[in-house]
Amino acid sequence: MLNQTTALDHVFQALADPTRRVMVARLARGPASVSELAQPLTMSLPAVLQHLRMLEASGLIRSEKIGRVRTCRIQPAALRTAETWIARRRAGWERRLDRLGDYLATQATPSDQGRHA
């Protein structure tokens, strides 16, 4: 469990940066070279590489060098891990809100019910 929590922490840490989220969004459309990922960004190539290293360490992307070109690809499993974690939290919140709604419905007074009719 701790290993899974650590992996999830790395995913959220990587996604916390807006530049890395732009890169992930681009890679969600398909593989891209480092130069393609760097092109719309206003930063140096070493800074882009640092962001890519963080994304790769978190498991969100994988890169492969063929000749002189390094190509990056999204790793959907890491995104699914975060999505599953969020969905479980959301389901818990929804259950609590449903119980609160049920409780509040039982607490309505007869005069309250007459106003809403």
Secondary structure, DSSP 4 states (H G I P E B T S, - for coil): -HHHHHHHHHHHHHHTSHHHHHHHHHHHTS-EEHHHHHTTSSS-HHHHHHHHHHHHHHTSEEEEEETTEEEEEE-HHHHHHHHHHHHHHHHHHHHHHHHHHHHHHHT--HHHHHHH-
